[in-house]
């Protein structure tokens, strides 16, 4: 296993280009199962999760090739309908093949994803939606088995605006008979990108990005040609790095408008944002001012940026209160940040951070994707050397992170554990 070794304390300067969005690429790759033929998806990031999704789709009978950010998926011969435990257990987003498989083959057998470090993360809302569309759902030794001769349009209300739940039902609805309404739908940009990819295949979808999405089923779809949107969480992570190191970073090929809640919050810390062609220049102050926030579904402050903001607040001037409302256990980074000298107390889902003048490097352990990102953010501003072990968590969502950071002047190396 690899670890990253960082010697912090430098202001990072220069420009970096963000990769395509992991959380848009994954559902769109699953959507290719809906149409026979050769699909071409561009701006795909080279990440572990993308390779895992590619392997899963290939297991179902498709051809999959990823070269130079272009994914070619040939879904002419989809004959298997099982997503096995060994793949699903390494990537929860595997559940996204459920809707497309029931739609394409009339059946799907997908391992229940099980919990993960940040919470139980059930999929009851995905299954409720499919049942309303006429699927029979049975659970058998850790697998969900969904069957339907032909899915029918239905009105589906989500108690929680689930991102992958909205994506699964949208994909189940595009070839269903009649109209499907998804109410209290997730509004994330990745949901919109999936809708645009499906529309490029011939689907009839209205309202993606709003709370009510309307899908009129069509007879068949054609292979997609689509480019994935830039990764807004990678963009936000580089903003956090500019802020905490007092740096000056130009982030290229990003969609700043996908991060309004984050940019507004970071401006309150004293950071400066300047528009540049197809990107943004971000300048950090001498010392950040403390700010507070609560994570909410889009367009609120994203839970995927909570850990990175917390790392910034560890060295800010003043006290910050961060409330995590989306997942029940998304504070795994707190113990590691405290080993660096951070002053953080947790009460239920609320963390109070009292900014300290300096953080000191320490040996750390990554636990989940965004927690490991927050440790990198803190390490870049800490005095001395930090090593972050189990960096495979980070590789799931950040493409070549150490190369990008080196190009900004960071003293960082990847080493064998
Ligand atoms: C997506 O996960 C993202 N993953 C997550 O990003 C992100 O943190 C999350 O949305 C919230 O924005 C992908 O898009 C692949 P949810 P998802 O369903 O869809 C509860 C990352 O870092 N819920 O919106 O699994 C659930 O427990 C990852 O890239 C149910 O109760 O999240 C959670 O508390 C981490 N029943 C809340 O809803 C359900 O059937 C939001 O979950 C579904 C969800």
Boltz pocket constraint, residues with backbone or C-beta under 6 A from the ligand:
constraints:
  - pocket:
      binder: B
      contacts: [[A, 22], [A, 23], [A, 26], [A, 92], [A, 93], [A, 119], [A, 120], [A, 121], [A, 122], [A, 123], [A, 124], [A, 125], [A, 126], [A, 127], [A, 160], [A, 161], [A, 162], [A, 163], [A, 164], [A, 165], [A, 186], [A, 190], [A, 303], [A, 304], [A, 325], [A, 326], [A, 327], [A, 328], [A, 369], [A, 370], [A, 397]]
      max_distance: 6.0
